[in-house]
């Protein structure tokens, strides 16, 4: 790295953290990256990448503060429960902050912390919330008025088995949280909260059948940005048919929403992880353009990839690419330099033209007369 490299601390060396470190190491010229984790085994796995590492007890405020001190930015790849703590510390130190949380309450708290902040606080920089908000906002801007915006995203096994037809591809805590917490939406122009695991629908894409249902956090701040401009805006997670019924059994009928730690243990004990996954993205908007009622849709199907001789799963590849793009756009002055920054403030052309955002170039846009 040259003398002008920006110092970045990456918190969390799990699967997504490892992928972020790999992308920044391979394509992140201009950044001096240090990866911090309390698990020495996770850090050892980064040795082959040639990254600087630091063992940090993230529960210890002074150790965390020492890790952030003097950095230009922090990328938080820790569990969502740590988001507000790290963001508060970053704001106090004037360090730019980026995370992957899907938790609505954490994002609301970070928005409050950003008032008067000297640095950027930018949560929800992953896939959903994250990139899907960029796509959704781009579609929304094409209509006057915008009537309906429907966003659908899933990270799915390519070879599903079992009644759930699912494999663990990302954070189990995040998976459970999005199936328990209420889901923000716009319904007939009103900002409302819908129950998770409701609103079941089915659809087909490229000959494959899917189902989709309400889950929390996927819209990020988009409902607030489009309030007063859109009639209906919603987000649903994509799964293979039958998944929702099993999750309802576990969470509602067996009342495991009251015992999330037990549910996590059950899922991680019974359901294997996989790196053979696919990310499915579908978005559609309907409204008027030049007086005509039109619909425009965006769809993408993204597989994993090999980066620098290492295989990344689809969810690793897309999530890591998205947060690296957000970091890059702030670094290059394409976004505000202080305060709260929402995902929809990233222009889709800027995102796709970015060296990291090119991961999503597989997507396609289509106009249809409604």
Secondary structure, 3 states (H helix, E strand, C coil): CCCCCEEEEEECCCHHHHHHHHHHHHHCCCEEEEEEECCHHHHHCCHHHCCEEEECCCCCHHHHHHHHCCCCEEEECCCHHHHHHHHHHHHHHCCEEEECCCCHHHHHHHHHHCCCCCCEEECCCEECCEHHHHHHHHHHCCCCCEEEEEEEEEEEECCCCCCCCCCECCCHHHHHHHCCCCEEEEECCEEEEECCCCCCEEEEECCEEEEEEECCCCCCCHHHHHCCCCCEEEEEEEECCCHHHHHHHHHHHCCHHHCHHHHHHHHHHHCCECCCEEEEEEEEEEEEECCEEEEEEEEEEEECEEECCEEECHHHHHHHHHHHHHHHHHHCCCCCCCEECCHHHCCHHHHHHCCCHHHHCCCEEEEEEC
